[in-house]
Amino acid sequence: MTSAEPAPAKLNLALHVTGRRGDGYHLLDSLVVFAGVGDQVRLAPGPLSLRIEGPFAGGLAADDDNLCLRAARLAGGQAAITLTKNLPVASGIGGGSADAAAVLRAFARRGHPLPADPQLLGADVPVCLASVPARMSGIGERVAPLPAMPALPLVLINPGVAIPTPQVFAALASRDNPPLPPLPAFADAEALVGWLARTRNDLQPPAMALAPIIGQVLAALSGQGARLARMSGSGATCFGIFADARAAETAAAALSRQGWWAVATDLAPAPAPL
Ligand code: C5P
C-alpha cells in the first residue's frame, strides 16, 4: 500500500535568538506555524530508496545524506520513498526538516515507533514532527503546542537565493536578546498581528546583509498591502499576512510577475493523528 504524508512549509512567525550553547548552537524562542503548501512523501513497499520529483527536484540530490533517507534509517524502516519537492530548497521554511519529519510520521503509521531523538536530523525536525502551531525553544528540541490559531491569509515569497544557515547565525550582531513576550490565545488575525508587531526575527538583519534582495521582497510585500511582512527562519523566504484570501491571491499574482516564487496560502490543517 502506498501512503502519502504531507510535509508542510514551516514558518517562524517570530524568532528571537536568546543565547548560545557551548557547542555553538543558538538558543531560540520562536512562534512556529505550518502553511498550507508543502512537499509530500510517499512510501511504497520495497528496499530503501529515494526518488525526487516536482518543481524543485533539481535543487537536491537523492544521495545517502538526503534527510529522507537519514530519517528512514533512524526509524529503522524499509520503503521506496518518493519525495515531491514543491518548496524551494534551503529557504528558511523547513524543507529538509519537514521532509524528514514526514518520513518519520509515515513510518510511524506503519508501526515503527518515532525515534526518541529526531533532533539528530536537524534542529527543526521536532517541531515539524508535530506540524501544529507551537512555541519552539531550546535549540529547537522543546516544542509546546499552542491553542488553535486564527485563519491567517498568507503570501510566501522566495527570491531564489539560498543562504547557508550557519552563515546567517555567524553574522548575528547580538546573541542575547529578550525572549518572546507572553503568548496570549489569539482571538483573530488582528490580535496575532498586533502581538507579532512586538516581536522580531533576529536572523532577518544578518540575512538581509548577506542577501539584500530580502529587503526588496519585504518592501514588495508591504507595497502589496501586507499587514506584516517578515522573513522566516534564516531566509530567504519571507511571508506577508494579508487582510483576506483575496488580497493574498492578488498580491501573490503580482509578486510572481517579478520572477519570484510566490504563493497565497493559509495555515495547514494538523496532520492525521499517529
Ligand atoms: O540543525 P540544522 O542542520 O537545521 O542547523 C543548521 C545549522 O544552523 C547548524 O549547523 C548551526 O550552525 C545553525 N543553528 C544554530 N542554532 C540552532 C539551529 C541551527 O546555530 N538552534
Residues whose N, C-alpha, C, O or C-beta is under 5 A from the ligand:
A	BS01	C5P	G24 Y25 H26 G122 A123 D124 I139 T165 P166 F169
